[in-house]
Amino acid sequence: MRIGCPTCKSTIDLDANCAGQLIRCRACGRSFVAPSELTVTGQRHTLSQFSIVGLLLLHFLTMGVYSVIHLGLMHDRLPKIRKSDPSGFVSVALSMVPFVNLVWLFFSLRRLCVRLNEQRRFAGLPEDVPQTLAVVVATLLTCGTVATILPITGWVVLGATLSVLAPVFLATVQASVNELVALEDSSQPETASHGANEPAASAGLSNRDLGEAGERRDLAGTTGS
């Protein structure tokens, strides 16, 4: 599994045995703890690119309904790391249930950002899927829906959120997904052409720092000198 060094952003190849261990980056020499999610992130996401312009057009034509479905179904295209990670069906279904959706949006949108950022981190990309904006959009949609009992206020909040903030969030998320997919698609031919050199490449990254004592161990679990 590939992850990016938090300090210098260099790409490092690790296997599941490294999960939760202290890893030393050969590029900058800094150490960091490999994410425990490595034990299950061997599964590859199945995200695909989508036109941002087309997505925004569908958003406005359906008054945001398509956006909820589109973002909800992304959950199905990501590896399930936590027990609480929702499926696409659950995410979309609960987003359509009155009153329940007011609470569900907070969880679903934020968790989607977390899951996408994990995949970007493992690919060596910055974690730029905006969790804060997801919470802001969910909050305004909830407040606007509740405030529709008032003559104008609620509809103004809903309209502003659906026409400005929600499209910005949607475009940002899709742009991040497109970048992730494009990076991994472009790296596949290179990986295939160098398949015969994988053992040698792995050997170059086979050592890891296991603590202050400086003990080093092979990534496959073999103790070395």
Secondary structure, 3 states (H helix, E strand, C coil): CEEECCCCCCEEECCHHHCCCEEECCCCCCEEECCHHHHCCCCCCCCCCCCHHHHHHHHHHCCCHHHHHHHHHHHHHCCCCCCCCCCHHHHHHHHCCCCHHHHHHHHHHHHHHHHHHHHHHHCCCCCCCCHHHHHHHHHHHHHHHHHHHCCCHHHHHHHHHHHHHHHHHHHHHHHHHHHHHHHHHHHHHHHHHCHHHHHHHHHHCCEEECCCCCCEEECCCCECC
